[in-house]
């Protein structure tokens, strides 16, 4: 068994143990965060059954998408979105997890091909109110969601957040609980939209996220090791 296969097995066991502990009957999907990682590691993960991959840097992601064309991979963009990247994002990805502006959503909808399925969207919420992080506030979320729900080529699926880090399990759960409550309010506000997704939880806090209803946990370090700092965002 390769190291990647062993890591995948370990993370999947953590997910299943948390689902059992917190009596979660819903599926919790593992999103492998593969930014800065070489293609060979993605291939190893795919051969071990991993199908959902998350990328942060567009140019790097497009190279991987082209190299792995024809594989049954679901591609997620989980990085910061620049307006001039929206066309490529709309054309090449299945999910975008980090929309926090109507302008970006409009551009994604316009660029999505007529022959493609709707682009799955998660709205990024600044759930811990950190000035250094992107994301819409909880107060502004309902209006943003209502506007984006009207765009024809987007499927508004749910919410995404990266809360402030903590080593305390109870403290980890608190922002996830707020995001879960926010999704429940949106489900009442927009009953004709799927709104079935909570993209929250990473290597260090996935158990707390699952306890509070996560449907996607975004795991990089526990699968692939520490990131390569030599790779930076696209110019």
Secondary structure, 3 states (H helix, E strand, C coil): CCHHHHHHHHHHHHHHHHHHHCCCCCCCEEEEECCCCCHHHHHHHHHCCCCEEEECCHHHHHHHHHHCCCCCCEEEECCCCCHHHHHHHHHHCCEEEEECCHHHHHHHHHHCCCCCCCEEEEEEECCCCCCCCCCECHHHHHHHHHHHCCCCCEEEEEEECCCCCCCCHHHHHHHHHHHHHHHHHHHHHCCCCCCCEEECCCCCCHHHHHHCCCCEEEECHHHHCCCCCCCCCCC
